[in-house]
Amino acid sequence: MFRPRRKVRIDTERLVLRLPQHGDFRQWSALRRASRDFLTPWEPTWSADHLSRKSFANRVYWAQRSVANHSAVPFFLTRRGDGALLGAITLDNIRRGPAQAGTCGYWIGEPFARQGYMREALVAVVHYAFTTLDLSRIESACLPENAASRGVLEKCCFKYEGVAQSYLQINGRWRTHVLYANLRMDRRGKTDAG
């Protein structure tokens, strides 16, 4: 079984993916605040204290517990050159036993969108999931109209698998999502994204 090293980190050409730290609060809150209108259509409704230091501290503690109990690996995307926080990607709901699967979710700050950062991060996290965590299946879901998210999933070898009705509450409403998966030993050909 996978035993995490003390430091969970992935290095890519332009990024360092690492666990959130308490010292990230100012960058995180500033980026989320500046990107609020950009992110709101795709995310669950933010709580009243979403951008508070206490709420962020709880996120950091959740990340530490999740890695320790092997249920999730939450990464912050930081730019290699200057350490700027760009967004986050989380491999969550890790299931062992016969499933060997996990679910991937992500967000990127508006100033860094459409520059290939999330694609680079997603490829790295999938590789990490298959090689380091020994998972067999990575799932992800997004709103049907989220062309950017669907595009990044498809470019990262995720295949369309179907639709889940009322899958998540997004921006205050139950929303249907399209489902994608990336399999370690995928022999499926290209699928049509309905």
TORFI-239437 format. One line per field, with one value per residue: residue in three letters; y, x, z of N, C-alpha, C in turn. Coordinates in steps of 0.001 Angstrom, whole numbers, plus 524288, in hexadecimal, padded with zeros to 5 digits. Layout:
N
residu ALA/...;
nyy Y/...;
nxx X/...;
nzz Z/...;
cayy Y/...;
caxx X/...;
cazz Z/...;
cyy Y/...;
cxx X/...;
czz Z/...;
This chain:
194
residu MET/PHE/ARG/PRO/ARG/ARG/LYS/VAL/ARG/ILE/ASP/THR/GLU/ARG/LEU/VAL/LEU/ARG/LEU/PRO/GLN/HIS/GLY/ASP/PHE/ARG/GLN/TRP/SER/ALA/LEU/ARG/ARG/ALA/SER/ARG/ASP/PHE/LEU/THR/PRO/TRP/GLU/PRO/THR/TRP/SER/ALA/ASP/HIS/LEU/SER/ARG/LYS/SER/PHE/ALA/ASN/ARG/VAL/TYR/TRP/ALA/GLN/ARG/SER/VAL/ALA/ASN/HIS/SER/ALA/VAL/PRO/PHE/PHE/LEU/THR/ARG/ARG/GLY/ASP/GLY/ALA/LEU/LEU/GLY/ALA/ILE/THR/LEU/ASP/ASN/ILE/ARG/ARG/GLY/PRO/ALA/GLN/ALA/GLY/THR/CYS/GLY/TYR/TRP/ILE/GLY/GLU/PRO/PHE/ALA/ARG/GLN/GLY/TYR/MET/ARG/GLU/ALA/LEU/VAL/ALA/VAL/VAL/HIS/TYR/ALA/PHE/THR/THR/LEU/ASP/LEU/SER/ARG/ILE/GLU/SER/ALA/CYS/LEU/PRO/GLU/ASN/ALA/ALA/SER/ARG/GLY/VAL/LEU/GLU/LYS/CYS/CYS/PHE/LYS/TYR/GLU/GLY/VAL/ALA/GLN/SER/TYR/LEU/GLN/ILE/ASN/GLY/ARG/TRP/ARG/THR/HIS/VAL/LEU/TYR/ALA/ASN/LEU/ARG/MET/ASP/ARG/ARG/GLY/LYS/THR/ASP/ALA/GLY;
nyy 7FB5C/80900/81223/81EA8/8277D/83066/83A7E/83DCC/83F5F/843E9/84624/84D60/851E4/85CDB/85E3F/85C8C/8537C/852B9/8502A/85845/862F2/869D0/873B1/8766C/87BEB/886F4/88824/880A5/88423/88E00/88B32/884DF/88C3D/893D6/88DBF/88B1B/88D30/887EE/87D89/87B0B/87740/86CAA/8679D/86282/86A31/8743F/87471/87DA6/88003/87D19/88199/88389/883A6/87BC4/87451/871A5/86D58/8647C/85F0F/85CC8/85627/84E2A/84A8D/8466B/83E57/8383D/83486/82ED3/826F8/82240/824D4/82D26/835CD/841FB/84C04/85813/8605D/865B2/86F42/86C4E/87393/87CF4/87A2E/87CD5/87B14/873D4/86DE0/8627B/8547F/848DB/83BD9/83402/82CAF/822B6/8159B/8090E/7FB24/7F328/7FB4C/80379/80E78/81C48/82999/83510/8429E/85063/85DB4/86A09/87653/88200/888F5/881C8/87ABB/87305/871B0/8687C/8648E/85E98/855A1/851A4/84FC6/8487D/83FDE/83D18/83A81/83205/82ADF/829B6/82561/81BAF/8171A/8191B/81881/80F9B/80EBE/80B26/80FFB/81C9F/825EE/8307F/83B9D/84508/850C8/85022/858BC/85CF1/85F4A/86108/85AD9/850E6/85024/8501C/846C3/83F61/840FE/83CE7/83249/82E75/827D3/8297D/8251C/82597/82AE7/830F0/832F9/83DF7/83EF1/8451B/8501C/85BF7/868EA/86ABC/86469/857A7/85090/84A3B/84233/83F41/8337E/82EE4/8264F/82175/816FF/80E5B/805BD/80781/8032D/806A1/80CB5/8196E/820BB/8256A/831C0/83441;
nxx 80343/80189/809BC/80A94/8150C/81BD8/81B7B/812C5/81368/813C6/81B47/81B24/81D79/81B3E/816A8/814F5/80ECB/808CC/80566/7FBB1/7FF7C/7FFE0/80460/8012E/7F821/7F60A/7F88B/7F1BA/7E79E/7E751/7E808/7DF18/7D75E/7D8F0/7D647/7CC13/7C264/7C4C5/7C5C1/7BC5D/7B38C/7B5F6/7B794/7B420/7ABAE/7B200/7B4F9/7B181/7BA7E/7C275/7CBDE/7D188/7DBE3/7DB10/7D49F/7DB51/7E3B0/7DEBA/7DDC7/7E838/7EA89/7E36F/7E7D7/7F161/7EDC8/7E85D/7F02A/7F5EA/7EEC5/7ED42/7E4E9/7E403/7EB4D/7EE9C/7F2EE/7F9BD/7FBC3/8074B/80F2C/81B23/82393/821A3/81BAB/81135/803E6/7FB14/7F210/7EA8E/7EA92/7E44F/7E531/7DBEF/7D321/7D7BE/7D7AD/7DA10/7DCE1/7D51E/7D2A2/7DA98/7DB2B/7D929/7D480/7D575/7D67E/7D6F8/7DBA8/7DEC0/7E4F3/7DFB2/7E735/7EE68/7E9FB/7E7F2/7F24A/7F737/7FA41/7F38D/7F218/7FC5E/7FD9B/7F589/7F86D/8018C/7FD9B/7F721/7FEA0/8046A/7FC7E/7FAF4/804F2/80A78/80281/7FDAA/7F3B9/7E8B0/7E0F3/7DCB4/7D383/7CB7F/7C30C/7BAF0/7B396/7AAD5/7AB66/7B50F/7BE6A/7C947/7CCEA/7C9AD/7CFB9/7DA1F/7D9F1/7D83C/7E145/7E85A/7E758/7DE48/7D265/7C593/7BAC3/7B041/7A44C/7A0B0/795C5/79170/79AE5/7A20A/7A0FE/7A1F5/7A576/79C9B/7948B/78F78/79688/797F6/7A25C/7ACE8/7B3DC/7C0D1/7CBD5/7D8AB/7E059/7E9EE/7ED82/7E925/7E1E7/7DA5E/7D513/7D418/7C9BD/7BCB9/7B91D/7ADE1;
nzz 80000/7FD79/80397/807BE/80543/80D95/80927/7FFB5/7F2AF/7E587/7DA8F/7CEF0/7C1CA/7C20F/7CBB8/7D9B1/7E0ED/7ECC5/7FA51/800A2/808EB/81536/813C2/809CE/809D4/807A9/7FCD3/7F8A2/7FBE4/7F70D/7EC61/7EB25/7EDAA/7E5B9/7DD44/7DE51/7D873/7CF54/7D2C5/7D7F7/7D189/7D08C/7D9ED/7E6DD/7EF30/7F608/80384/80DC0/81342/80CA7/808A1/8117E/81B32/822C3/81DD5/815AA/81B60/81F28/815BC/813AA/81C28/819D6/81080/8141F/81AD1/81386/80CBC/813E9/816C7/80D5E/806BA/7FFF1/7F762/7F78C/7EF8B/7EE25/7E365/7DFF1/7D9E9/7D443/7D2BC/7D8C7/7E151/7E1B2/7E4EC/7DDAB/7DCED/7E058/7E1C4/7E48E/7E83D/7EC23/7F48F/7F4A0/7F203/7F657/7F5F2/7EDA9/7E6D0/7E568/7E2DE/7E065/7E1A1/7DA42/7DBD7/7D8D5/7D83D/7D259/7D370/7CDDB/7C8BC/7C516/7BE9E/7B311/7AFBE/7AF8C/7B916/7BFC8/7B9F4/7B9CA/7C485/7C663/7C026/7C57E/7CF7D/7CD2D/7C998/7D2E9/7D92C/7D439/7D477/7DE3B/7E5F9/7E2B1/7DE2E/7D628/7D0AA/7CD8A/7CFEF/7CB49/7CB2F/7C4E5/7C1FD/7B724/7B037/7B210/7AAFF/7AB3B/7B39D/7B06A/7A776/7AB84/7B11C/7A916/7A2FE/7A9C1/7A94B/7ADF5/7ACFB/7A82C/7AF4B/7B1C4/7B74D/7C326/7CA20/7D16B/7D76F/7DDA1/7E663/7E0D1/7E112/7E722/7E2F4/7DFC5/7D6C5/7CA8D/7C62D/7BD45/7BBF6/7BCF5/7BB02/7BDA1/7BAC0/7BFB3/7B9CC/7AF7A/7A513/79EEB/793BF/78DB5/7931E/790FD/79529/799EE;
cayy 80000/80DEC/81513/823AA/829BF/834F2/83EC1/83C20/8436C/84268/84A3A/84D1E/855B4/8623B/85E5C/8593E/8521B/8516B/850CF/85D99/86441/86E64/87866/87777/87E64/88BFD/88745/87DB9/8876A/8920B/888CA/88351/8910E/89625/88A25/88981/88D17/883F2/87856/87A40/873E8/86739/865A7/862F8/86F63/87542/875C1/8831D/88091/87A4A/8840A/884D4/880DD/8770B/87091/86FC0/869EC/85F7A/85C71/85AB7/851A4/849FF/8486E/84335/83993/83521/831D2/82B0B/8226C/82023/8259F/83143/83895/84731/84EE2/85D66/86123/86A57/86FFE/86B04/87809/880E7/87821/87EDA/8773F/8742C/86B15/85DB4/84FA1/84518/83666/83332/82801/81E48/810A7/80495/7F630/7F1EA/7FFF1/80629/812F8/82157/82DAF/839B2/847AA/85465/86311/86D5F/87BE1/88454/88AF7/87D8A/87736/87276/871FB/8632D/862F7/85A5C/850E3/84FC2/84DBD/843D6/83B93/83B8F/837FD/82CDF/82795/828BC/821D1/81683/814D5/8196A/816A5/80A9B/80EB7/80910/8132A/821EF/82801/83618/83D42/84AB1/8525E/84F46/85D7D/85EAD/85D90/8611A/85647/84C49/8500E/84E74/8412D/83C5E/84161/839CB/82CCC/82CDC/82676/82A7C/82047/82628/82F58/83001/836CB/8408C/83CBB/84889/85562/85FCE/86E2F/86AA1/86110/85260/850B9/8458E/84270/83B33/83058/82D39/82308/82015/811D3/80D30/80219/808B2/80113/808C1/81096/81E80/82086/82A39/834B4/8358C;
caxx 80000/80458/80AF8/80C90/819C9/81ACC/81A11/81024/814CC/81497/81DCF/81A6D/820CB/81A41/813B9/815C6/809DD/809FA/8010E/7FB08/80211/7FD7F/80698/7FEC7/7F2FE/7F55D/7F863/7ECFE/7E2F4/7E77E/7E6DA/7D98D/7D438/7D96D/7D419/7C6DC/7BE8F/7C69B/7C50B/7B714/7B002/7B7BA/7B8BD/7B018/7AB4C/7B5D7/7B2D7/7B26C/7BFE7/7C5CF/7D0FC/7D3BE/7E09B/7D971/7D2D9/7DFF0/7E684/7DBED/7DF3B/7ED85/7EA27/7E0CE/7EBB1/7F511/7EB04/7E6F8/7F4DE/7F757/7EB44/7ED29/7DFDE/7E462/7F03C/7ED71/7F793/7F9A4/7FF11/80A8E/81299/82084/8271D/820CB/81888/80BDE/7FFB0/7F7F5/7ED27/7EAFD/7E887/7E3D3/7E3AF/7D8B8/7CFDA/7DB04/7D559/7DD9B/7DA36/7D468/7D1DF/7DF8C/7D975/7D8C4/7D1BD/7D8C8/7D3F7/7DAFD/7DA42/7E342/7E3B8/7DE99/7EBC3/7F1C9/7E6DB/7E91C/7F7E5/7F931/7FBE9/7F05C/7F355/8015D/7FCAB/7F237/7FBAF/8051B/7FAA2/7F57A/80350/8055B/7F864/7FBBE/80A09/80BB7/7FE14/7FBFA/7EE2A/7E782/7DCED/7DC01/7CE96/7CAA6/7BDF4/7BA61/7AEAC/7AB03/7ACC9/7BA55/7C1AC/7CED1/7CDFD/7C92C/7D43D/7DED3/7D962/7D8F6/7E6C6/7EB56/7E5E6/7D974/7CE61/7C023/7B817/7AA9D/7A1EF/79E88/791B5/791A0/79FA9/7A418/79ED2/7A598/7A355/79785/790A0/7911A/797E4/799A1/7A7D8/7AEE8/7B7B6/7C56D/7CF77/7DDB3/7E1AE/7EF85/7EE43/7E4A1/7E201/7D5E3/7D64A/7D1C0/7C41D/7B9EA/7B738/7A87F;
cazz 80000/7FD18/8085B/805D2/8076F/810D5/8059F/7FAF2/7EEE7/7E018/7D778/7C948/7BF11/7C3D1/7D09D/7DE3C/7E367/7F22E/7FDF2/80294/80DD7/817B6/81173/804B5/80A80/804F5/7F72A/7F767/7FC79/7F303/7E752/7EB24/7ED8A/7E085/7D95C/7E015/7D42D/7CBA9/7D50A/7DA0E/7CE79/7D05A/7DF2A/7EAED/7F185/7FA24/808A8/80F3C/81527/808F1/807F9/81699/81CD9/8258B/819E3/812F0/81F02/81F12/810D7/81455/81FAC/816E4/80CD4/81719/81C84/80EEA/80AFB/817FA/816C1/80805/80430/7FBFB/7F6DC/7F57C/7EDDF/7EC22/7DED1/7E069/7D563/7D5A5/7D2C2/7DCD6/7E5A4/7E197/7E547/7D8E6/7DD8D/7E371/7DF93/7E8CE/7E751/7F0C9/7F496/7F30E/7F39E/7F5CF/7F50C/7E824/7E385/7E43C/7DFCB/7E2F7/7DEC6/7D9AB/7DB27/7D834/7D6CF/7D10E/7D3C1/7C8C5/7C5E7/7C335/7BB5D/7AD73/7AEC3/7AFB5/7BE51/7C1F0/7B6F7/7BBCB/7C9CE/7C625/7BE29/7C9B8/7D3B5/7CB41/7C9BE/7D87E/7DB09/7D206/7D5B9/7E3D2/7E920/7E081/7DCE9/7D0FF/7CE1E/7CF73/7CDF5/7CBCA/7C933/7C43B/7BF97/7B175/7AD57/7B376/7A69C/7ACB0/7B6DF/7AD13/7A402/7AE48/7B249/7A448/7A183/7AD8C/7A874/7B088/7A924/7A9A8/7B0CC/7B24B/7B9EC/7C863/7CB36/7D694/7D9A4/7E1BE/7E6B9/7DEB8/7E156/7E9B1/7E057/7DE49/7D147/7C7C2/7C48D/7B9C7/7BEB9/7BA09/7BDFB/7BB59/7BCC1/7BF3C/7B56E/7AC25/79FC2/79C1F/78FC3/78E98/7940A/78F99/799A9/79898;
cyy 804DB/8106D/81A51/82523/82E81/83992/83C6F/84088/840FC/84717/84944/85141/85B35/862AA/85B24/85867/85038/8523E/8568E/85E45/8692A/8737D/879D2/87ACB/8835F/88B56/8849C/8813A/88BB9/88FD8/8872B/88829/8936F/892D8/88899/88926/888E3/87E74/87716/876C0/86E12/864B7/865AC/86884/86FF4/8767D/87B71/883FE/87E09/87C7F/8856A/88191/87BB6/872CF/86E4B/86C06/86492/85C66/859F1/855E2/84D0D/8476A/844CB/83E0E/835FB/83210/82D91/82638/8205A/820DE/829B9/8335F/83DDC/84A38/8548E/85D8C/86625/86A91/86F62/86FDE/87BA9/87F09/87A18/87A5C/8780C/871C2/86650/8591F/84B97/83FC9/834B4/82E09/82341/81951/80C41/7FF9A/7F547/7F6B8/80267/80AFA/817ED/82532/83299/83E87/84BE5/859B7/86607/87308/87E42/8866B/886B2/879A9/87754/87346/86C97/8614F/85E61/8554A/84E72/84D45/848AA/83F1B/8398C/838AD/83297/82919/82603/824BE/81C41/81401/814C0/81723/8115A/80A52/80CC5/80C9F/81882/82414/82DE5/83760/8432D/84BD7/851C5/8540E/85F8A/85C9B/85D62/85C42/85140/84BC6/84E33/848A7/83DE4/83C8B/83E1E/83412/82AE7/82BDF/8276F/82550/820E6/82B00/82D9F/83466/838F0/83EBA/83FE4/84D9B/85936/86513/86E1E/86739/85BA2/85254/84B62/8465B/83E43/83894/82E9B/829A3/82221/81AF3/810B7/809AB/802BC/80690/80310/80C90/815BF/81DE8/825A8/82CD1/836F3/83AF5;
cxx 8036A/8050D/80D3F/811AF/81843/818FD/8179A/810D1/81575/8170C/81CBE/81DEE/8201C/8180C/81640/81061/80B1F/80528/80086/7FDA1/7FF83/7FF70/80462/7F9DD/7F25C/7F50A/7F34A/7E830/7E2D2/7E605/7E125/7D612/7D451/7D6CE/7CE72/7C2E5/7BFDA/7C551/7BF65/7B393/7B143/7B860/7B3ED/7B023/7AF38/7B308/7B42D/7B812/7C3E8/7CB5A/7D39B/7D89C/7DF25/7D7B0/7D784/7E31A/7E3E8/7DD1E/7E4A0/7ED69/7E77A/7E4AB/7EF6F/7F28F/7E9E0/7EB99/7F64C/7F3D9/7EA36/7E7F4/7E002/7E9F7/7EEFB/7F26F/7F63D/7FD56/80226/80E42/81841/823FD/82682/81D6F/812FB/807F1/7FC0B/7F289/7EE0B/7E8B8/7E89B/7E242/7E101/7D5BD/7D2EE/7D8CE/7D926/7DA79/7D98C/7D3EF/7D705/7DE93/7D980/7D609/7D50E/7D56C/7D82A/7D889/7DF47/7E180/7E32D/7E374/7EF1E/7EEED/7E8C3/7EEE2/7FA6A/7FADE/7F8B6/7F149/7F867/800B1/7F98E/7F53D/7FF39/8023C/7F8C7/7FA24/80498/8016C/7F958/800DC/80B31/8075E/7FC01/7F612/7ED6F/7E3DD/7DCA3/7D71C/7CE7A/7C55E/7BDF5/7B511/7AF11/7ACD2/7B23F/7BE37/7C774/7D035/7CD94/7CDE8/7D927/7DE80/7DA81/7DEA2/7EA40/7E9A5/7E15E/7D574/7C8F8/7BD77/7B238/7A916/79FF6/79AB2/79248/79655/7A1C7/7A0FD/7A30F/7A2DB/79DAF/79351/792DA/791EB/79993/79F40/7A8F4/7B375/7BC03/7C8AC/7D469/7DF49/7E772/7F097/7E9C8/7E56B/7DD63/7D7CB/7D3E7/7CBE5/7C1A9/7B7F4/7B1F6/7A6BE;
czz 80000/80273/8069C/80860/80A98/80D80/800BB/7F707/7E983/7DD59/7D1B3/7C6D2/7C148/7C956/7D4E7/7E094/7E8E4/7F58A/7FF7E/807E6/81016/81555/80C1E/80519/8074C/7FF10/7F598/7F79F/7F855/7EDAA/7E6FD/7EABC/7E809/7DC4C/7DA85/7DB95/7D026/7CD9C/7D68E/7D6B3/7CEC9/7D5B9/7E2B1/7ED30/7F5F5/7FF3A/809E5/810EF/81187/808AA/80D28/817CA/81F8B/821B2/816F3/81667/81F32/81A1B/8114A/817D3/81CF1/81329/80FA6/818CF/817E6/80CD7/80EEA/817E2/8113C/80531/7FFE3/7FBD4/7F456/7F451/7ECB4/7E77D/7DFA2/7DBC3/7D71F/7D62D/7D768/7E169/7E5C6/7E1D3/7E0A5/7D97F/7E0E5/7E06E/7E3ED/7E6B2/7EC50/7F059/7F2B2/7F567/7F27A/7F4FD/7EF3F/7E49F/7E1D8/7E0E1/7E310/7DF61/7DEBD/7D8CD/7DB1F/7D74D/7D58D/7D174/7CE57/7C5FA/7C361/7BFB2/7B5B8/7AC1C/7AF2D/7B51A/7C06C/7BEFB/7B8FA/7C12E/7C9AB/7C420/7C285/7CE18/7D200/7CB5C/7CF5E/7DAA2/7D91C/7D3DC/7DB93/7E732/7E74B/7DFB5/7D752/7CDE6/7D0BD/7CCC8/7CE98/7C960/7C89D/7C1D4/7B9AB/7AE63/7AE99/7AF64/7A80C/7AFE1/7B3AE/7A97F/7A6BC/7AFA2/7AD6E/7A264/7A512/7AD94/7ABD8/7AC46/7AB70/7AAE1/7B17D/7B557/7BF41/7C990/7D0C3/7D9BD/7DE38/7E1D8/7E50C/7DEBD/7E346/7E72C/7DF69/7D86F/7CF46/7C5EC/7C078/7BC96/7BB01/7BD7D/7BACC/7BDE8/7BBDD/7BA92/7B18C/7A6A3/79C8C/797F5/7913C/78F54/79273/79492/79841/79983;
